[in-house]
Amino acid sequence: MQQPATQSQDQSLDEFWMPFTANRQFKSRPRMLESAEGMFYTDVEGREIIDGTSGLWCCNAGHGRKEIAEAVSKQVVKMDFAPTFQMGHPLPFQLAERLVEIAPKGLDRVFFTNSGSESVDTALKIALAYQRARGEGTRTRLIGRELGYHGVGFGGISVGGMVNNRKAFGVQLPGVDHLPHTLDLERNAFTRGLPKHGAELAEHLEKLVTLHGAENIAAVIVEPMSGSAGVILPPVGYLKRLREITAKHGILLIFDEVITGYGRVGAPFASQRWEVTPDIMTTAKGLTNGAIPMGAVFVSEQIQQAFMHGPKGLIEFFHGYTYSGHPVAAAAALATLDIYARDGLLTRAQELEIYWQEGLHSLKGMHHVIDIRNTGLVGAVHLASREGEPGARGYEVFEACYWDGLMVRCTGDIIAMSPPLIVEKSHIDRMINILGDVIRRTP
């Protein structure tokens, strides 16, 4: 087995079963990262790689932030762990208060998790239990969307709409249906910002209400922007129409903002940038700048109050995680919020949006490029698939970019980028130049 030059020849790569990875392919030529600072990773061979993906959509403030490291270190020494089952400690209360300050108005209660997947399953359980708590227990059906990604729990893959995340696992949650996706290459290719066509796709929810009955539907969950499926943007007016339909029928609207949250599209949350407030909002990733796993689910006081009945000693919601509100994660999140506020990172994507957009769209006209999509500081270059080899061209571009010094994401034949919010114009130029060079020489 080939090993990087500076990696110990005695180190085996066999025991670690890597997530969402073609393990045999990776281990034939490993891409091993060793350190990170600012906008750059350094691999085990000393190669500098500009981070075009914020790690995995999570390192919004860039890498190596000493403020976060110091906060984590101090908290580990002071108190490494404390339970939040029937006990408490100050940090998650402080963090929840800080988060509500930047959240969409009305989402003023926070339930802590450890990941986006846990945030989604938590949101779905809150939705189902809420409907029952308010006397509408027949509302058990959940509506997701095609090409949606909502993590890897059984709840998330059930409402999600990416086939490879579902097909190997057999039975999923019963009573789930899906809206059509909004990717429309015929009408919206090479749109700059939100596409103009497709708002009418929200009307499909009315068809599902007619099919299943509003009295049987608990919630609809969508990503404001579908990131993992390849940066699929909401058409102008689409999210507002979903909000109108759900409100009309008493259906909860859940926004999965695990990717779009904490500044990615130019506001603290996409719901604020696009002026649509859901009933429940899931977050993770950028909450701690990727330093410590943590997620947060936002709900309204009205939803929480529906549970606050019966004897005061009764546990109102039988759900939670050992590490909900973990002290070290909370310390990391508080330090991260300080950085976001001090450096203006939660809105910086709007300042660079046009420069980023022009850079991406400069690749239009290249061989194999069939669409380019962008909003805030996120974008995708959609490549034509080779006949009989879907995804092969995208993977080759992804791998070649790495060896040329740029980290991108590939979803099939879609190349996605979401650089840290500290990115400068010179970094954007560098990323676009590398990606363009790689696409030119990829057959």
C-alpha positions, 0 to 999 in steps of 0.5 A, spaced: 500 500 500 502 506 498 504 511 503 505 518 503 513 520 504 512 523 511 507 518 514 510 512 518 511 506 514 509 502 520 502 505 520 496 501 517 490 505 514 486 498 514 483 499 521 479 506 520 473 505 516 472 512 513 465 515 512 462 517 506 469 515 502 471 510 497 476 507 502 479 502 497 480 508 492 483 513 497 488 508 500 491 507 494 493 514 494 491 517 500 490 525 501 492 526 508 492 533 512 496 534 517 495 542 520 491 548 518 491 555 519 487 561 516 485 559 509 490 553 508 491 546 510 498 543 510 498 535 508 503 530 511 508 532 505 508 539 506 504 541 500 499 547 502 492 547 500 487 552 500 481 551 503 475 552 498 470 548 502 471 551 509 473 544 511 466 540 511 462 547 510 464 548 518 470 552 519 467 559 517 472 563 521 478 559 518 483 555 521 487 555 527 483 560 531 487 561 538 481 564 541 477 558 540 483 553 542 484 557 549 477 557 551 477 549 550 483 548 553 481 553 559 474 549 560 477 542 559 481 544 565 476 547 569 470 542 568 471 537 562 464 534 563 457 536 566 450 532 565 444 536 563 439 531 565 436 534 571 442 538 572 445 544 569 451 548 568 452 556 566 455 555 559 449 552 555 444 557 558 449 563 556 450 560 549 442 559 548 441 567 550 447 569 545 444 565 539 437 567 540 440 574 539 442 573 532 437 568 530 430 570 526 425 573 531 421 569 534 426 563 534 427 564 542 428 557 545 434 552 543 435 545 544 443 543 544 445 536 540 452 534 537 451 534 530 447 536 524 444 529 524 442 529 531 439 536 530 434 534 524 432 528 528 431 532 534 427 537 530 422 531 527 421 529 534 419 536 537 414 536 531 411 530 532 411 531 539 408 538 539 402 536 534 400 531 539 401 536 545 396 540 542 391 535 541 392 534 534 396 527 534 393 524 528 399 529 525 404 524 524 406 524 517 413 528 515 414 531 508 421 532 505 424 534 498 427 530 493 435 531 493 434 533 500 440 532 505 438 531 512 444 527 515 444 520 516 440 518 522 434 514 520 429 520 521 434 524 516 435 519 511 427 518 511 425 525 510 432 526 505 432 525 498 438 523 496 438 515 494 445 513 495 443 515 503 437 511 503 437 505 498 442 500 502 438 501 509 431 498 507 425 500 512 425 507 514 420 512 517 413 510 515 408 516 513 414 520 509 413 523 502 417 528 498 416 535 494 420 535 488 427 538 487 428 545 484 434 544 480 432 546 473 438 546 468 433 547 462 430 554 465 435 556 470 442 554 468 448 560 469 443 564 474 447 569 478 444 568 485 437 565 486 434 562 480 427 566 477 424 560 475 421 554 479 417 558 485 411 554 482 414 547 485 412 549 492 404 548 490 406 541 490 405 541 497 398 543 496 397 536 492 400 532 498 395 536 503 390 533 498 392 526 498 394 525 505 389 530 509 392 536 512 390 533 519 395 528 518 401 532 516 406 534 522 411 538 518 415 539 512 423 540 512 427 543 507 434 546 506 433 553 504 439 551 500 441 544 498 448 544 499 450 537 499 446 535 493 450 540 489 448 547 491 441 547 489 438 554 490 431 556 492 427 560 486 425 567 488 418 566 492 419 559 493 420 559 500 415 564 502 410 560 498 412 554 502 411 558 508 404 560 506 402 553 505 404 550 511 401 556 515 395 555 512 394 548 514 397 548 521 403 544 518 410 546 521 415 548 517 423 546 519 429 549 515 435 545 515 440 550 516 446 546 518 450 548 512 447 555 511 447 557 518 452 562 521 454 567 515 454 562 509 449 566 505 450 573 507 446 573 514 446 569 520 441 565 517 438 564 510 431 565 513 434 572 514 437 573 508 431 570 504 426 573 509 422 567 511 422 565 518 420 557 519 417 554 526 423 550 527 431 551 525 436 546 525 444 548 525 451 545 527 457 545 523 459 553 523 456 553 531 463 552 533 467 553 527 468 545 526 472 545 533 468 541 537 462 537 535 455 541 537 448 542 534 443 547 536 435 546 534 431 553 535 424 553 536 419 558 538 417 559 545 410 557 543 412 550 541 416 549 547 410 552 551 405 546 548 410 541 552 409 545 559 403 542 562 402 537 567 405 536 574 412 540 574 416 534 576 414 531 570 419 531 564 416 534 558 420 532 553 423 525 553 429 526 548 436 528 549 443 526 548 449 525 554 453 531 550 447 536 550 450 542 552 457 539 553 461 545 557 467 544 552 463 545 546 459 550 549 466 554 550 468 553 543 461 556 541 461 562 545 468 563 543 466 562 535 460 567 536 465 572 539 469 572 533 463 572 528 461 578 532 468 582 532 470 580 525 463 581 522 463 575 519 456 573 519 454 578 514 461 578 510 459 573 504 454 579 502 460 584 501 464 579 497 458 575 493 459 579 487 466 578 486 465 571 488 460 570 483 464 573 477 470 569 479 465 563 478 461 565 472 468 566 468 468 559 468 462 559 463 464 556 456 469 551 458 468 544 455 463 540 460 461 546 464 453 545 463 451 550 469 454 555 475 450 556 481 452 561 487 449 565 492 453 568 498 460 565 499 457 558 496 457 556 489 457 550 484 460 548 477 456 543 474 459 538 469 456 534 464 457 526 466 461 522 461 456 516 458 456 510 462 460 513 468 456 518 472 461 522 477 467 520 474 469 527 471 467 530 478 471 526 482 477 527 477 477 534 478 476 534 485 482 529 486 486 533 481 484 540 484 487 537 491 494 535 488 494 542 485 493 545 492 485 546 492 480 543 496 473 542 493 467 538 494 464 533 489 457 531 489 457 526 483 459 531 477 458 537 481 464 541 484 462 545 490 465 550 494 464 554 500 470 558 502 471 560 509 468 567 511 475 570 512 477 569 504 480 575 501 479 577 493 486 574 492 484 567 495 478 567 490 482 568 484 487 563 486 481 558 487 478 560 480 485 559 477 486 552 480 479 550 478 479 552 471 486 549 470 484 543 472 477 543 468 481 545 462 485 539 462 480 534 464 477 530 459 
